[in-house]
């Protein structure tokens, strides 16, 4: 069978739990061609690293490989690490779509199979909430980064008005047992046996901004909010942010929105030049 048919057959079983989405057909198409929808994330990496050509990058929790393939097509030396064996196969197949010999490893973020200082950047998009031990993952990433390297990641806001996984408002503002009852009644659960990572709401790791800063700082990272100083003319709230800037309220307004309304934080964690590698804590 050709690559396109095989990709669709491998990807489709992992999408069926989301059939409640009104935009399921369009969402499925984006999953089939994830590499075509990565410009925003590539722009964030370029902002931190400059031109990606020749840069050594680890895509941690690579999922179905959309970002890893997009970065490799820009000339980065990409390694994809993913816990789910089926996703590893999809990522490798997606690379073959463009004749890329993309290195794909089945690995957990708590024990990365790389020596110290291996990468100039590590990316983990929509990953940290699913790992077993976030502190150990951050320590491992700190270890495998070059001094001066950057860890780019998204982190789910514990106080988010609308949950990014279940797409329900106020879910994070009520006790977890009530929230999970609501998820079941809305038929939006993800408890299928095929998922190997942590998918139930009570199992996932969400953070407030303060808790994230404390966790990352304890590992040795300097924390940067990638959204805080970005108010470009084409951004969704660019006009409002420019108005707030004129009256001196942009930063307080953004920080209030970050605390209670943003579904997730977009973060750069910097390993300072000369910073020693962090040894992963033992279980």
C-alpha positions as CSV (number, residue, x, y, z in Angstrom):
1,X,0.0,0.0,0.0
2,X,1.2,3.6,-0.6
3,X,2.3,5.9,2.2
4,X,-0.8,8.1,2.3
5,X,-3.1,5.1,2.7
6,X,-1.0,3.5,5.3
7,X,-0.7,6.8,7.3
8,X,-4.5,7.2,7.3
9,X,-5.0,3.6,8.4
10,X,-2.5,4.0,11.3
11,X,-3.8,7.4,12.4
12,X,-7.5,6.9,12.2
13,X,-7.9,4.5,15.2
14,X,-6.3,7.2,17.5
15,X,-8.9,9.8,16.5
16,X,-12.2,8.0,17.1
17,X,-12.5,9.2,20.7
18,X,-12.8,12.8,19.4
19,X,-15.8,12.2,17.1
20,X,-17.9,14.5,19.4
21,X,-16.0,17.5,17.8
22,X,-18.2,19.4,15.4
23,X,-15.2,20.0,13.2
24,X,-14.0,16.4,13.3
25,X,-13.5,16.1,9.5
26,X,-11.3,19.2,9.4
27,X,-9.5,18.2,12.6
28,X,-8.8,14.8,11.2
29,X,-7.3,16.4,8.0
30,X,-5.0,18.4,10.2
31,X,-3.8,15.3,12.0
32,X,-3.1,13.5,8.7
33,X,-1.0,16.5,7.5
34,X,0.2,17.9,10.8
35,X,3.5,19.0,9.3
36,X,1.7,21.6,7.3
37,X,0.3,23.4,10.4
38,X,3.5,24.0,12.4
39,X,4.5,27.5,11.4
40,X,3.6,29.0,14.8
41,X,5.7,26.6,16.7
42,X,8.5,26.8,14.2
43,X,8.5,30.6,14.6
44,X,8.9,30.2,18.3
45,X,11.9,28.0,17.8
46,X,13.4,30.4,15.3
47,X,12.9,33.3,17.7
48,X,15.1,31.4,20.2
49,X,17.6,29.7,17.9
50,X,17.6,31.7,14.7
51,X,18.0,29.7,11.5
52,X,17.2,26.0,12.2
53,X,19.7,24.6,9.6
54,X,22.1,22.3,11.3
55,X,20.7,22.9,14.8
56,X,20.4,19.7,16.9
57,X,16.9,19.5,18.3
58,X,14.9,16.9,20.3
59,X,11.2,16.6,19.9
60,X,10.2,15.1,23.2
61,X,6.7,13.4,23.2
62,X,6.7,13.8,19.4
63,X,3.2,12.3,19.1
64,X,2.4,11.6,15.4
65,X,5.5,13.5,14.3
66,X,4.1,16.7,12.7
67,X,6.5,19.1,14.4
68,X,9.5,16.8,14.1
69,X,9.0,16.4,10.3
70,X,8.4,20.1,9.8
71,X,11.6,21.0,11.7
72,X,13.6,18.4,9.8
73,X,12.3,19.8,6.5
74,X,13.8,23.2,7.6
75,X,17.2,21.6,8.0
76,X,17.3,20.9,11.7
77,X,19.0,17.7,12.9
78,X,15.9,16.3,14.7
79,X,15.5,13.4,17.0
80,X,11.9,12.3,17.8
81,X,11.3,10.6,21.2
82,X,7.9,9.2,21.9
83,X,6.5,6.8,24.6
84,X,3.7,5.4,22.4
85,X,5.1,2.7,20.1
86,X,2.3,3.2,17.5
87,X,3.0,6.9,17.4
88,X,6.7,6.1,16.7
89,X,5.7,4.1,13.7
90,X,3.4,7.0,12.4
91,X,6.2,9.5,12.9
92,X,8.7,7.4,10.9
93,X,6.2,6.9,8.2
94,X,5.4,10.6,8.1
95,X,9.1,11.3,7.6
96,X,9.2,8.8,4.7
97,X,6.5,11.0,3.1
98,X,9.3,13.4,2.4
99,X,12.2,10.9,2.1
100,X,13.5,11.8,5.5
101,X,15.5,9.3,7.5
102,X,14.2,10.7,10.8
103,X,15.6,9.1,13.9
104,X,12.6,8.0,16.1
105,X,13.1,6.5,19.5
106,X,10.6,5.0,21.9
107,X,11.5,6.6,25.2
108,X,10.1,8.3,28.3
109,X,11.0,11.8,29.3
110,X,12.1,10.7,32.7
111,X,15.0,8.7,31.3
112,X,16.3,10.2,28.0
113,X,18.9,7.9,26.2
114,X,21.3,10.8,25.3
115,X,24.5,12.0,26.9
116,X,24.8,15.4,28.6
117,X,24.7,18.5,26.4
118,X,23.4,16.7,23.3
119,X,20.9,19.3,22.0
120,X,20.7,23.0,21.4
121,X,16.9,22.9,21.9
122,X,14.3,20.5,23.2
123,X,10.6,20.9,22.4
124,X,7.6,19.3,24.2
125,X,4.3,20.4,22.8
126,X,1.3,19.2,24.9
127,X,3.4,16.7,26.7
128,X,4.2,17.7,30.3
129,X,0.6,17.1,31.6
130,X,0.9,13.4,30.5
131,X,4.2,12.4,32.0
132,X,4.6,10.4,35.2
133,X,7.1,12.8,37.0
134,X,7.3,16.4,35.6
135,X,10.2,17.3,37.9
136,X,12.3,14.4,36.6
137,X,11.5,15.2,33.0
138,X,12.6,18.8,33.5
139,X,15.8,17.6,35.1
140,X,16.5,15.2,32.3
141,X,15.9,17.9,29.7
142,X,18.3,20.2,31.6
143,X,20.9,17.5,31.5
144,X,20.7,16.9,27.7
145,X,20.7,20.6,26.8
146,X,23.8,22.5,25.8
147,X,24.7,25.4,28.2
148,X,22.7,28.3,26.8
149,X,20.2,25.8,25.3
150,X,16.4,26.2,25.5
151,X,13.5,24.0,26.4
152,X,10.3,25.1,24.6
153,X,7.1,23.6,25.9
154,X,3.4,24.1,26.5
155,X,2.0,23.7,30.0
156,X,-1.7,23.5,30.8
157,X,-3.0,26.2,33.2
158,X,-4.5,24.7,36.3
159,X,-7.0,27.6,36.5
160,X,-7.9,27.7,32.8
161,X,-11.4,28.8,32.1
162,X,-11.8,26.2,29.3
163,X,-10.0,22.9,29.6
164,X,-7.8,22.3,26.4
165,X,-8.3,18.5,26.5
166,X,-12.0,18.2,27.1
167,X,-13.1,21.6,25.7
168,X,-15.5,22.2,28.7
169,X,-15.7,25.6,30.5
170,X,-15.1,25.9,34.3
171,X,-13.9,22.3,34.5
172,X,-10.7,23.3,36.3
173,X,-12.6,25.4,38.8
174,X,-14.5,22.5,40.4
175,X,-13.3,19.5,42.4
176,X,-11.8,16.8,40.3
177,X,-14.4,14.1,41.1
178,X,-17.2,16.4,40.0
179,X,-15.2,17.3,36.9
180,X,-14.6,13.7,35.9
181,X,-18.3,13.0,36.4
182,X,-19.1,15.9,34.0
183,X,-16.6,14.5,31.5
184,X,-18.3,11.1,31.5
185,X,-21.8,12.6,31.2
186,X,-20.5,14.7,28.2
187,X,-19.1,11.5,26.6
188,X,-15.6,13.1,26.3
189,X,-13.5,10.7,28.1
190,X,-10.2,9.3,26.8
191,X,-9.9,6.1,28.9
192,X,-9.4,3.8,25.9
193,X,-6.9,1.0,26.8
194,X,-4.8,1.9,23.7
195,X,-3.6,5.1,25.3
196,X,-0.4,4.4,27.3
197,X,0.1,7.9,28.7
198,X,-1.9,9.6,31.4
199,X,-5.3,10.8,30.0
200,X,-7.8,11.0,32.9
201,X,-8.1,14.5,34.3
202,X,-7.2,13.4,37.8
203,X,-3.9,11.8,36.5
204,X,-2.7,14.8,34.5
205,X,-0.3,17.5,35.7
206,X,-1.7,21.0,35.4
207,X,0.2,24.0,36.9
208,X,-0.5,27.6,37.9
209,X,2.1,30.1,36.6
210,X,3.7,30.4,40.0
211,X,3.9,26.6,40.5
212,X,5.6,26.2,37.1
213,X,8.1,29.0,37.8
214,X,8.9,27.3,41.1
215,X,9.3,23.8,39.5
216,X,11.5,25.0,36.6
217,X,13.6,27.3,38.8
218,X,14.3,24.5,41.2
219,X,15.8,22.5,38.3
220,X,18.0,25.4,37.3
221,X,16.1,26.9,34.4
222,X,15.4,30.6,33.7
223,X,11.7,31.0,32.8
224,X,10.4,33.1,29.9
225,X,6.7,33.5,29.0
226,X,6.8,33.5,25.2
227,X,3.4,35.3,24.9
228,X,4.0,38.1,27.3
229,X,5.9,40.5,25.1
230,X,4.3,39.4,21.8
231,X,1.6,41.8,20.5
232,X,2.2,41.8,16.8
233,X,-0.2,43.6,14.4
234,X,-1.6,40.3,13.3
235,X,-2.1,38.6,16.6
236,X,-5.6,37.9,17.8
237,X,-5.6,40.5,20.5
238,X,-3.0,42.8,18.9
239,X,-5.2,45.9,18.8
240,X,-6.5,45.6,22.3
241,X,-3.0,45.0,23.6
242,X,-1.7,48.1,21.9
243,X,-4.5,50.1,23.5
244,X,-3.7,48.7,26.9
245,X,0.0,49.5,26.3
246,X,-0.8,53.1,25.6
247,X,-2.6,53.5,28.9
248,X,0.0,51.4,30.8
249,X,-2.1,48.4,31.5
250,X,-0.9,45.8,29.0
251,X,1.2,43.8,31.4
252,X,-1.2,43.7,34.3
253,X,-4.1,42.8,32.0
254,X,-2.1,40.1,30.3
255,X,-1.0,38.6,33.7
256,X,-4.6,38.6,34.9
257,X,-5.7,36.8,31.7
258,X,-2.7,34.3,32.1
259,X,-3.8,33.5,35.6
260,X,-7.4,32.7,35.0
261,X,-8.2,32.4,31.3
262,X,-5.3,31.1,29.2
263,X,-5.8,27.4,28.5
264,X,-2.0,26.8,28.5
265,X,1.3,28.6,28.9
266,X,3.8,28.8,26.0
267,X,7.2,28.8,27.8
268,X,10.9,28.9,27.1
269,X,13.1,27.5,29.8
270,X,16.7,28.5,29.4
271,X,19.7,26.6,30.6
272,X,22.1,29.3,31.6
273,X,25.6,29.3,30.0
274,X,28.0,27.6,32.4
275,X,25.1,26.0,34.2
276,X,26.0,22.5,35.4
277,X,23.9,19.6,34.2
278,X,21.2,18.5,36.5
279,X,21.3,14.8,37.6
280,X,17.8,13.3,37.4
281,X,16.4,12.5,40.8
282,X,16.2,8.8,41.5
283,X,12.8,7.3,42.1
